[in-house]
Amino acid sequence: GGCANLAAQLLWGWILDQKGPRVCSFLSVATVFIGVILLGITDNQFDVLPYAMVCIAVGGPGASVALFHLSNLFPTAKNSVLSLFSGVFQLGFMVFMVFNTLTTFTSRFVICM
């Protein structure tokens, strides 16, 4: 997943340059959506977990790259907005840390694995 995430940034940058932010965002979200669907249908007999994780990892950078042009709306704070976008996308893993903490300390909250 991590290698796919790093390699996909070049692909999304090329798509952004060639087709623009709207197409890049749509394709990125569609890739993540396919990964989430695959994640939802995986079980012991139909194990598509690795494919789902690769789809999610490949689709993620496209969403962040396509939003960088929004920093042009704030010309006086363009660099601050870019760094905020980067920080928000990098801290997206915190959701999973919260779920892990909830499952560790709460026996009533169960996530299907």
Secondary structure, 3 states (H helix, E strand, C coil): CHHHHHHHHHHHHHHHHHHCHHHHHHHHHHHHHHHHHHHHHCCCCCCCHHHHHHHHHHHHHHHHHHHHHHHHHCHHHHHHHHHHHHHHHHHHHHHHHHHHHHHHHCCCCCCCC
